[in-house]
């Protein structure tokens, strides 16, 4: 049986590490001598053949099944894993551990049920144990292969990100080079316009200086001339002095030639606040949550119905919630209390942040009135701003830079925000079901759009041009509702009927974790949001007056 065990282990591995040379204790054993009952490596077996010519029963690797279990393997069985020099001879039933004498004195002195291993009568079948070993070996091999793939993927990502950082730096350097060239051109232009005037001033200054020197040198000789000549000379000299003084005055009182460089304040203000070129995110890192806190969503004396928080977003540490059933948009402060609200005449369905102080809300009365209402956030109050009426139903909404994506239950539309709302194109359409294009979210890079198919129990991942990259179905994705992309790029999806929140990989191809289960919730989940300021996952529930906050470990 021992030989069979060893053989099976050999088949599960490319090399055997249990057999070492009994002569040098270094090399890997390649031969076993039945006469000596010892193993030898390639070098030591040559000396063995010279010393023991009559030892003919030497087995090579091809006959390894006939080798005995190696001493190293037996030592692994007999000796304590913690105290290598001590043999195991007891079993602690309190901790279900094999122990040695040292273990008893150091860790198991207070244990009650400690028995000698020689007294343990029940032993499981070695064949069954071997089957379990082989099964685990197979699973370990799969795990090893997966880990190797993860290593290669991580190394490839590392290389790709380094190149992206290098490219970004080059692009910024190119941008600064262009800014430098523009500034130098402006400087050179001013210099070119000033130099002719400065050159002329220099020439005039030299001319006046030469004339006055000449007049000064001839003044004594002029005094000896006639009065008429003296009058002419003095008049001319005085006129030249007057011109010189006027010229000097103009030069001294005109400072238009002075130049200064005033750095761009936006650059000066921006650069000190930038701590890095970009963030390194792990979109497939599983979110781990622990404690749960309830926050009251309903407003006593105002709300007529149980709340239906159909959408949420975070703006400047404030959580803004769309209460569909009560037709209100509510603002939560940092203490998770409702501090203000805005009543909308048309039913609100979803919300997204479009700038640091602005949000957009889809409104639709399921009849002929559809649109997007924009709000500015001022002192924790919502102030109504632009309103756009659209000619299609408006349900889900997501924003990336100046691009706005709106679902209509059967279509996904792409708009741009450029002083007004401009329709670019219809990206995707599925009219086979009533809520085939339900809610949407955009990846951080903006290259992928996630769309929930509520009536089809699926999550679609689309490209920016509307092409389908992947379709995900899962038992925990029954009637999927809200989909949300966190600050780190993780994708969270509500399963309304399956009553759970799942995390999906960034490609949208597979579920990687179930974050919130049925037992964690009081009702079906309506919306989900990662709060960066709280480092928590916020869950809104259908027809329920409380938000649930799950704190992240």
Beta strands, then each sheet from edge to edge (+ up, - down):
strand 1: 31-33
strand 2: 38-40
strand 3: 58-60
strand 4: 90-92
strand 5: 97-99
strand 6: 114-116
strand 7: 289-296
strand 8: 309-315
strand 9: 318-323
strand 10: 328-332
strand 11: 338-343
strand 12: 348-355
strand 13: 358-364
strand 14: 370-378
strand 15: 381-389
strand 16: 397-400
strand 17: 403-407
strand 18: 411-417
strand 19: 421-429
strand 20: 440-442
strand 21: 449-453
strand 22: 458-462
strand 23: 468-472
strand 24: 480-485
strand 25: 491-495
strand 26: 500-504
strand 27: 511-516
strand 28: 525-531
strand 29: 536-541
strand 30: 546-552
sheet 1: 2+ 1- 3+
sheet 2: 5+ 4- 6+
sheet 3: 7+ 30- 29+ 28-
sheet 4: 8+ 9- 10+ 11-
sheet 5: 12+ 13- 14+ 15-
sheet 6: 16+ 17- 18+ 19-
sheet 7: 20+ 21- 22+ 23-
sheet 8: 24+ 25- 26+ 27-
end
